[in-house]
Amino acid sequence: MKTFRLAGSAVALAFSLVALGACDNSQAVFPTRGKGDTSPRMSNEKRETIFGPEGMFGDKKKGEGAGEGIGVNSFLWRASLDTLGFMPIASADPFGGTIITDWYQLPETPNERFKLNVFILDRALRADGVKVSVFKQGRDSMGQWVDVRVEPKMATDLENAILTRARQLRIVSTE
């Protein structure tokens, strides 16, 4: 319970600081244009925001594979979804670049199951732009699921499969 209250207090404190910061500088919302003129800025004038000069979603210039409305490289994102298409997706966040699968059992091996976490780390199509974490469980003698060591090569093979598919998508998009 203390952890929950502490987290709730931290959220309340962060919200209060943001609210106080917004109230502190009233000139940013209603700047003075001349003596006594406190009318709001016109829509074509430059505005300052809490997200900085590039705005909430970054620079509006379209880069390689950086689609509108997505926070990561679109080729890596699509390739990750294509590569993991056989597994049930528990969570997918295109802005944060995170895909989390649910546990998946191969039909031929009912005593083991796998779960994957995929993190897209960059807006550019780069070899180090994707990271895969593999989790494996097996049944013990009592029938309970227990964690089993995973070969690091499995994660590397999945990363390479995603990168290969991303390159294919990029080539097709430039034709």
N, C-alpha and C positions, 0 to 999 in steps of 0.2 A: 504493500500500500504506500509506503514512503516513496518508492521509486515513481509511482504513478503521480503522487502529489507533487513531487519534485519536477517531473516532466511537465505537468500541468502548470506549475508555477513558472517554469522556464518559458513556456509558450505564452503565458499571460504577460510576462516581463518583455518578451520580444515584441508582442503586439503593442504593448504600451509604449515602448521606445519608438516603434514605427509611427504610431499615432501622434506622439509628442513631436517627433521630427517633422511630420507633415504639418502640424499646427504651428511650428516654430517659424517657418519662413513664409509668411502670407504674401510676400512680394512676388514669389514665383508663380502664384496663381493669379493675382491681380496686381500686376506691376504698374507703377506710376508712369504715365506717358508725359506728363507735363505737370504743372502746378495744379494739384487738386484732382487730376484725372485718374480715377481708379477703375476704369472700365476693363473688362477682361481682354486678353490678347485676341487678335483676329486669328482665324484658323490657319492662315498661310505663314504665320510667324513661327520661328524656331522655338520649341518648348524644351525645357529641361525635365527629365523624368528620373525616377529612382533607379531605372534600369540602365542609365548611362546613355551616351550618344548613339549607340548602336541599337537601342531598344531592347525589348524583352527577348526577342528571338535572334539576336545577333545582327550582323551586317546583312543588309538586304541584297547585296551582290550575290548572284548565284554562282557558287563554286562547284568544283568537280564533285558530282554526286550529292551535293547538299541541296536537297529538295525543299520547297517551301513548306513550312509547317512541321518539319521533322528536325530534331536536334542533333542527329548523327548522320553519317554517310549513308545515303539511301541505297547504294549498291550493297554495302555490308549488311544493312538492315534486311533488305529483301533476300539476300543470299542466306542469312541466318534463318529466316523463316522458312525458306525453301528446304534447307538442309535438315532442319528439325521438324519438317512437316509430318513425319510419321509419329511424333510424340505429342501427347496432350500438352497444350500450353496453359500454364497456371496463371502467368502474368506476363504482359508485354508493355513496355514503356518506350515509345519511340523518341520521346524528348530526352529521357535519361539514357537511352541505349541499353536497356536491360530486358532480357528474355529469360523467364524462369519456367521450366517445364514441371509437370507433375511426374510422379513415379511411373515408369514404363517397364513392363515385363515383356520380354521376347516370348512368343508362344512356345518355342522349342526349349526354353530354359525357365520353367515356372518357379524355380527356387532362387532366382536372383532378379533384381530390378535396378533401374538406373534413373537418375535425375540429373538434369543439366542446368547450369546457369551460364548465360552468354552475356558478355559485357562488350559493347562497342565503345571504344575509347577515344575515337577521333572522328572529325568531320571529313578527313581525307581518306582515300583508299590506300592504306598502307599495311604492310605485313604485320606490324605490331598494333594495328587498329582494332583487333578483336581478341578477346580473352575468354576461354571456355573453362569452366570448372565442372568436373564430372564426379558424381557421388554414386556409390554402389552399395547395395545391401544384399545380404544372402540370408536364407533361413537356417537357424541353428537346429539342434536336435529336438528342441521343444516347439519348433514351428514359429518362433519369434524372429522378426527382422533384426539383423545386427549389421553394423557397418563393416564393410570389407575394403581392403586396400585396393586402390585403382592404379593401374599402370599409367605413369605420366604420358606415355606415348598416345594413349587414347584421346586425351585432351588436345594434344598437338595434331593428331590426325583429323579431329573435328575442326580445329582452327584452319588447317590447310584445305579441308573440303569447303569451308565457308569462303575462304579467300579465292579458291579456284572458281566457285560459282559466282562470286562478286566480279571477278575479272571477265567471266563470260557475259554477265549482264551488262557490264560497261562496254564491251566490244559490240554487243548487239545494239546498244543505245546510240553509238556513234556512227553506225552504218546508215 
